[in-house]
Amino acid sequence: MRNKTLLLYIAVFFATLLLSAIQPKEYFTWFLEVIPAIIGFIILALTYKRFSFTNFTYGFILLHCIILFVGGHYTYAEVPLFDWIRDTFHQSRNNYDKVGHFAQGFVPAMIIRELFIRKKVIANQAFFSFIVVAICLAISAAYEWIEWGVSVCTGDGGDAFLGTQGYVWDTQSDMLFATIGAITMVIGFSKLQDRNLLPKK
């Protein structure tokens, strides 16, 4: 059953990746947005025999990849549903990128937490949740550096990837949403994840 589930996840991954590649808004931006998911897939495939995550975690990783694919296809500033939300609720910008950054905190928190628990990385549980959230914030900050670097190196070509939409505090709010995502996972989903980590009887 586990292998069938993973095969389904892989099929959905490649199907949504291919769909996102069909006439995207701009291919350079599409490539920049989907490449983290592709790199992540390769890493997970290469390390699968040495360490495989639960299907619970793989499912959320897949969801994060789909979020990246949608953002790559439309660009994060022009996802149609969030254009509608912007116009309907009189928001100042398309906020799909905040969904992406929330996932950027939530899913890594799930990955790190499972890895640390199963590998028994941290003995002192009092600091466990804090360390998981801190690592996710570091990942978010590093990604902001990458966005900044790409934008500087490519000029106008990287503007859609940066996706600030004229919002001066975009970088800080991106990291805030990643932090909220990580905290949400640790507080709201840790018990559910623990149940999935228990060996089947």
Summary of the structure (lengths in Angstrom):
residues: 201
radius of gyration: 17.6
end to end distance: 15.3
largest distance: 56.5
contacts: 603
relative contact order: 0.12
helix: 79%
strand: 0%
